[in-house]
Structure formats: structure tokens, C-alpha cells
Amino acid sequence: MLNNWYTELEGMYDQMVEWRRHLHQHPELSFEEVETPKMIAAILESYGIEVRTNVGGRGVVGTIRGAKPGKTIALRADFDALPIQDEKDVPYKSTVPGVMHACGHDGHTATLLAVAKVLSENRENLAGNVVLLHQHAEEKFPGGASAMIADGCLDGVDYVFGTHLAAQSPVGTYLYKSGYSMAAADGFEIKILGKGGHGASPHQTIDSVAIGAQIVSQLQQIVSRRIDPQKSAVVTIGSFHAGNAGNVIADSAILTGTVRTFDPEVRSFIEEEFKHIVKSICESFHADCKIQYQYGYPAVYNHEEETEIFTNVIKSGLDEKMLVEMPAIMGSEDFSYYLEKKPGMYFHTGAQNEEIGANYPHHHPRFDIDEKAMLFAGKALLGIVHQYVAESAVVPVEETVI
């Protein structure tokens, strides 16, 4: 049965490419998606799939009900784009100035639509249900996942899986990791309130730039001296803005940045240390400060049993050589919210092909994918569904006792 599903998916490749390229030409930013969810809903409805729109704002949820009762598995694809100018020289280049799909979400959407078509035509082979989570606004905090969950997208769901097309890995590979695989992403803004004055009279001022420099230096000590070396963490200052003239001491400065962690205890500890350091330094220089420290997406935690099921699906249905155990990465994903609620896992599907120029990193103006990666992503998702709600649909023949 599974091989037949794979064949049906392969037969939809041209349609997948068409969908993906249409989305690539007509990208929509996070929380501004209008036409994309309309397109998704229309396609799903054309397959006779139950559809709920405006889920959590702009999300679309489809439900495929199997012929027999059983477990319910959810599959997720995000569909928002980024505020980046598309610099590729391709026929399907973005037509929207300053907006492009620079992270593969167009490919995620096209893949899940094709998977939906295959499964909708094989409902009689399903003992259970498949929920299709077409999610808006992954790229911009607070994201779409938490809002969709609050609006009931996981109601009745037993397991949840998702994949991300990976430009850094060759087509035909699957990257996975059990446990923490992607980091929590928190953000901060520090406003230092000093006293400005003439650059020739520093003794009459409270120099916000000098104070800010001390803060930048000391915040690095959190990771190097306060965190267990065997636990990963990153504190990054991304911007430092102060003053506008060389002979003037600025009265204020604003610093912004990000903190990345896996362990919840480390996450909480860094916040406490962070605030203590900033306040103490400002106080020692007689300055005031305002701190905004915001928790972003939590870390992605792949459940062990579901990760093992995923690897077995690839080994048995495709090829064990395709599997690559990846190290945890400091990037973040709001798929983590789903995994906080339900068991499941999130894997990466290789989409790199240097020969066609699909080798630029995510969020790059020339980002692209080898579209054949959509077939690999789709086959993995179909294999997972087969494992959970298709194999159990086959009722074994009871032996007659004589």
C-alpha cells in the first residue's frame, strides 16, 4: 500500500511544482496572509476534505477521516514569507517587492497539499484520521502555532509531525535528532538612561556608551562563567545605538539582542543573571535603565518514541542511508508549541543542489530549493501516516481452531 502512495505522490510532482512556484511568486508576510490561506482552503475542499479557516487568525485546518476508527495524527506546514528582496534570476521570482519565500515555506505547503490529495483518495485504507495543519506566521513572534492551538487545532489529535526543507543538506537526506533539536529564542532590549554632555567634559556626564560597552562585555560572562559548559547557551548583542555626533556624549543608548537555550532551567537562570548584571552596572555608574526581556518560542523537543518511529519509517520504506543524525541547532521554530502539547517530532528534509543554485542559506536573497525535495518530504510524511493509521486498518485473519 505504501509504495502505491509513493507512486501517487510522484505522479503529482508537476502539480507540486506549480503550487510551489505560484506561492513563490505571490508571497505574503506573517500575519498578513490573505490569498495564501484562500488558495489552500480551496484546494483541500476540492478534494472533499473538511476544512476550517481563520484558525487562530489566518490558519487553515483540514481533516481527513478514515474508514475505520483509530488514532489521529496531525501534519503541519507553514506558509508565511519574509521581508527580503528576491534576487534570484528565475521565472518564478517573487512579484512582490521586498517580500519572498526565503525559507522554503512555499515548498512545505505544496508538499502537504499533495500528501492531502493522496490520503484523501485512500481513506478506505485509514483506521483513524489525519489533520492537516496549514499554519500562518511562523517567522514572526508570537507566531501562528500558539494561536492555532488555542483555537483547537490539536483537539482530538494523538500525535503531531512536521518537516522543514533544509538548504544546507543534499536532496535525498533526512536530518533528525531525538530530544532537544532546536533552541528556545528569547529577545531583549536594554535602554540605558545616562546624562549627556560635551565630549571634552566627560566628568559632567553619565556616559551611556561607556556603560553600554561594559554591559556588552559582562553579558558574555554569563555563558562562559555562569553556565555549565556541558549545557548550550548563546547571548548575542545584535544592535547598539547611541548618539549622533563625535564630540557629544550620548545621554542614552539602546541595546538589543537574543538569547538561545535548550534547558528550561538554563533559560530561566540566564534571564535572572542578565537582569542582575545590567541593573548592577548601570547602578554602579549612576545611570538608570529599562529592560524588556521577552520569552520567544520554546525549544523544540522531539519525543524519543516518535523519533524512533520516524527513523524506522525511513529505514523500512525508503533507505537507511538517507538518515543523518544532526546536532542540535540554535535556530528556533514555533513547532515547539505543538510538541509541548502532543507527542511527535520535527525533522529536516535535504533540499540543497549546488548545480541549480539551490545552495544559499535560509533567509538569503538568493535562497532556493531543489523542488525534488518536496517528494522526499512528502514520502516521509506518508510513511509516518502509514505507520500510525494505515497499517492498523488491515484486520488480520483469525485462525480457525479445529
C-alpha positions in Angstrom: 0.0 0.0 0.0 2.7 2.5 1.0 4.6 2.0 -2.3 1.3 2.8 -4.1 1.0 6.0 -2.1 4.6 6.9 -3.1 3.7 6.3 -6.7 0.6 8.5 -6.5 2.7 11.3 -4.9 5.3 11.1 -7.7 2.5 11.5 -10.2 1.7 14.8 -8.5 5.2 16.2 -8.8 4.3 18.7 -11.6 1.3 19.9 -9.7 3.5 20.3 -6.5 6.0 22.4 -8.5 3.2 24.5 -9.9 1.8 25.2 -6.5 5.1 26.0 -5.0 6.1 28.4 -7.8 2.8 30.2 -7.6 3.3 30.7 -3.9 6.9 31.8 -4.5 5.7 34.4 -7.0 3.0 35.6 -4.6 4.5 35.6 -1.1 2.7 37.1 2.0 4.3 38.2 5.2 3.5 36.8 8.7 0.1 37.9 9.9 -0.7 39.4 6.5 -1.6 36.2 4.7 -4.8 36.6 2.8 -4.7 34.9 -0.6 -2.4 32.0 0.5 -4.9 30.6 3.0 -7.7 31.1 0.5 -5.8 29.0 -2.0 -5.0 26.3 0.5 -8.6 26.0 1.6 -9.9 25.9 -1.9 -7.6 23.0 -2.9 -8.4 21.0 0.2 -12.1 21.5 -0.3 -11.8 20.3 -3.9 -10.6 17.0 -2.5 -13.6 16.7 -0.3 -11.7 17.4 2.8 -13.3 19.0 5.8 -11.8 22.5 6.1 -11.8 25.1 8.9 -10.5 28.5 8.1 -9.3 31.5 10.1 -8.0 29.1 12.8 -6.0 31.2 15.3 -6.3 34.1 12.9 -5.2 33.0 9.5 -4.6 29.3 9.8 -6.3 26.5 7.8 -7.1 23.1 9.2 -8.2 20.2 7.1 -9.4 16.8 8.4 -9.3 13.5 6.5 -11.4 10.9 8.3 -10.5 7.3 7.7 -13.0 4.5 7.0 -12.3 3.0 10.4 -11.8 4.4 13.9 -8.3 4.8 15.2 -5.6 7.3 16.2 -5.5 10.9 14.8 -2.2 12.2 13.5 -1.5 15.9 12.6 0.9 17.1 9.9 2.0 20.7 9.8 3.2 23.0 7.1 3.8 26.8 7.5 3.1 29.2 4.7 4.3 32.7 5.5 7.2 34.6 3.8 9.9 37.0 4.8 10.6 40.8 4.3 13.5 40.1 1.9 14.0 41.2 -1.7 14.2 38.2 -4.1 17.5 38.4 -6.0 17.2 35.1 -7.9 17.1 35.1 -11.7 14.3 32.5 -12.2 10.9 32.6 -14.0 9.1 32.1 -10.6 10.9 35.1 -8.9 8.7 36.9 -6.3 6.5 39.5 -7.8 6.1 41.3 -4.5 8.8 44.0 -3.9 10.7 43.3 -0.7 8.9 40.0 0.1 10.0 36.5 -0.7 9.8 32.9 0.4 13.4 32.6 1.6 12.9 29.7 4.0 11.1 27.0 2.0 7.6 27.5 3.4 6.2 27.5 -0.1 7.6 24.0 -0.6 6.2 22.9 2.8 2.7 24.0 1.7 2.9 22.4 -1.7 4.1 19.1 -0.1 1.3 18.9 2.4 -1.3 19.7 -0.3 0.0 16.8 -2.3 0.1 14.5 0.7 -3.5 15.5 1.4 -4.6 14.5 -2.1 -3.0 11.1 -1.8 -4.5 10.4 1.6 -8.0 11.8 0.7 -8.1 9.2 -2.1 -7.1 6.4 0.2 -9.5 7.0 3.1 -10.7 3.4 3.0 -7.2 2.3 4.0 -7.1 4.6 7.1 -8.0 3.5 10.6 -8.1 6.9 12.1 -7.8 10.5 11.0 -5.3 12.9 9.5 -5.3 16.5 10.5 -3.6 19.0 8.1 -2.2 22.0 10.0 -1.6 24.8 7.5 0.0 27.4 9.7 0.4 31.1 9.2 3.1 33.3 10.8 5.9 31.0 11.8 8.6 33.7 11.0 7.3 36.4 13.4 6.8 36.2 17.1 4.3 35.4 18.7 3.8 33.1 15.7 0.8 31.2 14.5 1.2 27.9 16.3 0.2 29.0 19.8 -2.9 30.9 18.4 -4.0 27.9 16.4 -3.6 25.6 19.4 -5.7 27.9 21.5 -8.3 27.8 18.7 -8.5 24.0 19.0 -6.3 22.8 16.1 -5.0 19.9 18.2 -8.3 18.9 19.7 -8.5 15.1 19.4 -5.0 14.8 18.0 -2.8 12.0 19.3 0.5 12.7 17.5 2.0 15.6 15.5 4.8 15.6 13.0 6.4 18.2 10.7 9.3 18.8 8.4 11.4 21.7 7.2 13.2 21.8 3.9 16.9 22.2 4.6 19.1 24.2 2.2 22.2 23.1 4.0 21.7 19.4 3.3 21.7 17.5 0.0 18.5 16.3 -1.6 17.7 12.8 -0.5 18.8 13.2 3.1 16.7 13.3 6.3 18.1 15.1 9.3 16.8 14.1 12.8 17.6 14.3 16.4 15.9 12.8 19.4 15.4 15.2 22.4 16.2 18.9 22.0 16.9 19.7 18.4 16.2 23.4 18.1 16.7 26.2 20.7 14.3 28.5 22.6 14.6 32.0 21.3 14.3 34.9 23.6 14.8 38.6 22.9 15.7 41.7 24.9 16.0 45.5 24.7 18.1 47.5 27.2 17.7 51.2 27.4 20.5 53.0 29.3 19.5 56.4 30.7 22.6 58.5 31.5 23.4 62.2 31.2 24.7 63.7 28.0 27.2 66.5 27.6 30.3 67.7 25.7 32.8 65.2 24.7 35.5 67.3 26.2 33.9 67.2 29.7 33.1 63.6 30.5 33.2 64.3 34.2 30.0 66.2 33.9 28.2 63.4 32.2 27.0 59.8 32.7 28.3 58.2 29.6 25.7 55.7 28.2 28.1 54.5 25.6 30.8 53.6 28.1 28.1 51.9 30.3 26.8 50.0 27.3 30.2 48.7 26.4 30.6 47.4 30.0 27.2 45.6 29.7 28.2 44.0 26.3 31.4 42.7 27.8 29.9 41.4 31.0 26.9 39.7 29.5 29.3 37.4 27.7 30.4 36.1 31.1 27.0 34.5 31.7 27.7 31.7 29.2 31.4 31.4 29.7 31.4 31.6 33.5 27.9 31.0 34.9 26.5 28.2 32.7 27.6 24.5 33.0 30.0 24.0 30.0 28.0 20.9 29.1 24.8 22.9 28.6 24.5 25.0 25.5 23.5 28.7 25.5 24.1 31.8 23.5 23.8 35.5 24.5 24.1 37.8 21.5 24.0 41.6 21.3 22.7 42.4 17.8 22.5 46.2 17.9 23.9 49.1 19.9 22.5 52.5 19.1 23.7 55.8 20.8 24.5 59.3 19.9 24.9 61.1 16.6 28.0 63.2 16.9 31.7 62.5 17.6 32.1 65.3 20.1 28.9 64.6 22.1 28.5 62.1 24.9 25.1 60.4 24.4 22.6 60.6 27.2 21.0 57.3 26.3 21.8 54.1 24.5 19.7 51.1 23.3 21.0 47.6 23.0 19.0 44.7 21.6 19.8 41.0 21.1 18.8 37.4 21.5 19.3 34.6 24.0 19.2 30.9 22.8 18.9 27.9 25.2 17.6 24.4 25.4 17.2 23.6 29.1 14.3 25.4 30.7 16.3 25.9 33.9 19.2 27.4 32.0 16.7 29.7 30.2 15.3 31.0 33.5 18.8 31.3 35.1 20.1 33.4 32.2 17.2 35.8 32.5 17.9 36.3 36.2 21.6 36.8 35.6 21.0 39.1 32.7 18.8 41.5 34.6 21.2 41.4 37.6 24.2 42.3 35.5 22.5 45.1 33.6 21.0 46.7 36.7 24.2 46.4 38.7 26.4 48.0 36.1 24.0 50.9 35.5 23.7 51.5 39.2 27.5 51.5 39.7 27.8 54.3 37.1 24.8 56.2 38.5 22.6 55.5 35.4 19.1 54.3 35.2 18.0 51.5 32.8 14.8 49.9 31.4 14.9 46.3 30.5 12.5 44.4 28.2 13.1 40.7 28.3 10.7 38.6 26.2 10.4 34.9 26.0 10.0 33.7 22.4 9.5 30.2 21.0 10.4 27.4 23.4 12.9 24.8 22.4 11.9 22.0 20.0 11.9 18.7 21.9 11.5 15.6 19.7 9.9 12.8 21.7 12.1 9.7 21.8 9.5 7.1 20.8 8.2 9.1 17.9 11.7 9.8 16.7 12.4 6.1 16.7 9.2 5.5 14.7 10.3 8.1 12.1 13.8 6.5 11.7 12.1 3.1 11.3 9.8 4.5 8.6 12.7 5.8 6.6 14.7 2.6 7.0 11.8 0.3 6.1 10.1 2.4 3.4 13.0 4.3 1.8 16.7 3.9 2.6 18.6 3.9 5.9 21.5 5.7 4.2 19.2 8.8 3.8 19.2 9.3 7.6 21.6 11.8 9.1 21.6 12.3 12.9 22.0 16.1 13.3 23.5 18.1 16.2 21.1 20.4 18.0 21.0 23.8 16.4 20.4 27.3 17.9 17.7 28.2 15.3 14.2 28.3 16.6 10.7 27.0 15.4 7.3 27.5 16.8 6.5 23.9 16.0 7.8 23.5 19.6 4.4 24.6 20.8 2.7 21.6 19.2 5.3 19.3 20.8 4.6 20.7 24.2 1.0 19.6 23.8 1.3 16.3 21.9 4.0 13.6 21.3 5.7 13.8 18.0 8.8 15.1 16.2 10.2 17.6 13.7 12.7 16.6 11.1 14.6 18.3 8.3 14.5 17.2 4.6 17.5 18.0 2.5 16.8 20.5 -0.4 20.3 21.5 -1.5 21.5 21.2 -5.0 24.5 23.3 -5.9 24.2 22.6 -9.6 21.0 24.5 -9.9 22.0 27.3 -7.5 20.0 25.8 -4.5 22.8 26.2 -2.0 22.2 29.5 -0.4 21.4 29.6 3.3 17.9 30.2 4.6 16.8 33.9 4.8 19.3 34.7 1.9 18.0 36.9 -1.0 19.0 34.1 -3.4 17.6 31.3 -1.4 16.0 28.4 -3.5 15.4 24.7 -3.2 15.7 21.7 -5.3 12.0 21.0 -5.8 12.5 17.3 -5.8 13.0 17.7 -2.1 9.2 18.0 -1.8 8.9 14.4 -3.0 11.2 13.2 -0.2 9.4 15.3 2.4 6.0 14.0 1.2 7.1 10.4 1.2 8.4 10.7 4.8 5.0 12.2 5.9 3.1 9.5 4.1 5.3 6.8 5.7 4.6 8.2 9.1 0.8 8.3 8.5 1.0 4.7 7.2 2.7 3.7 10.4 0.1 5.2 12.6 -3.2 4.9 10.9 -2.9 2.7 7.8 -1.2 -0.5 9.0 -3.7 -0.8 11.8 -6.5 -0.6 9.2 -5.6 -4.1 7.9 -7.5 -6.5 10.0 -5.7 -9.8 10.5 -7.5 -13.0 9.6 -8.2 -15.1 12.7 -7.1 -18.7 12.5 -9.9 -21.2 12.8 -9.3 -23.5 15.8 -10.2 -27.1 14.9 
